[in-house]
Amino acid sequence: MYERKLPVELECGLHLFMEVMNGKWKINLIWCIYNGIKRPGELHSKMPKASRRLLDTQLMQLTNLGIVTKTIFDQRPSKVEYDLTVLGLTLIPVIEVTAQWGESHRSVLEPLFQKKD
């Protein structure tokens, strides 16, 4: 199991937020679940560049933080679904504002990330 080398700094709300959202795919996972994509296979197909293991790890972290819930249905074949909790739903306005900021500044920022030939 991974053990942190540096202690988590939680002295301000921004650091706490960054700890919760730390992970490349967490915002995408939250957004997809919010938009009705709840099954692990569907989530993976929406993010094919992410490994299934990584998505499962980040979903587990979000579950442990109380951002999402995991429901395992008692049936064969097995069925799992994820849903946002009340706490998880409070992140949606933050994600929307962040996305709007990105769109508003796309023309300035996008060229900086494009590969140069």
N, C-alpha and C positions, 0 to 999 in steps of 0.2 A: 504494500500500500504506500502511496506517495505521502511523504511527510514534508511539510513546508520548512524551508531553511530560515525564513524570516517570519516574524510574528505578523499577524494581520493587524493593520492599523485602522481602528474604527472611531477615531476621535471626531470625525465629522461625517455628515450625511453623504457627502460625495464619495468618500472612501467606502462607506457601507454599500452604496449603490454600485460602485465599481466592483466590489467583491461579489455581489449578487450576480451581476451581469458579466463577470469575467468568463470568457469562453467565446470562441469565434462564432458559434452557431446558436447560442442561447436566445438572442433577440429574434432570429429567424424561427426558431422553434416556438417561441411564445406567439409570434405573429401568425404562424401557420395554424396553431391550435385555436387561436382566437377566430380565425377564418374558417373553422370547421374541419380542418385536417387533423384527425385525432388518432389514427392508427399508426404504429411504428413504421410499417412498410410504406404508407402514404407519405409520412414525413421524410423518410429516406429518399423516396423518388423525387420529392421537391428539392432535395439538397444532395444530388448525386456526387458532388465533390467531397462530401463528408463521409467518413467511414461509418458503418453501422455501429461499430463499437463506440466511437466518439460520440455519436448522437445519443446512444443509450446511456453513456456516462453523464452527458450533460442533462439529459432528461432526469436521471436519478438525482443529480445535484439540485435541479429545480424542484423536484419532488421533496427532497430533504429540507429545502428552504421554505416549503409551503407555497410555492408559486404555482405549481401544477399538482393535480391529483392523478394517480394511476389506478385504473379500474381493471381488474383481471376477472373476466367472465368465466364461470364454471361450465365450460363446454369443450367439445372436441370438434375440430381443431381449436386450439386455444385462441382466445381473443383478448386483446389489450387495447384500452383507449385511454387517452390523456385529456384532461380538461383543465382550464384555468380556475384557480381558486379566486375568492374575493380579493385576496392580496395580489394575485397575478393580474387580475383585471385592472388594478390601479396602475399597472405599467403601460397599458395601451395608450393613454394620452401622451406619455413620455416618448414612446416609440413613434407615435404619429408626428409629434413636434420635431423629433430628431430627423425623421424622414423628410419632412417639409424643409428643414434647414439644409439637408443634403441636396434636395431638388433646387432650392433657391440659389445655391452656390455651385451647382454642377458645372457651369461654364468656366469657372475659375479653377476648380479643383480637379475635374476629370482629366484635363490634359497633363497634369502633374503625375497621374498614375498610369497613363498609357505608355506602353513600351516604345522606346525610341529605336528606330531601325538604323 
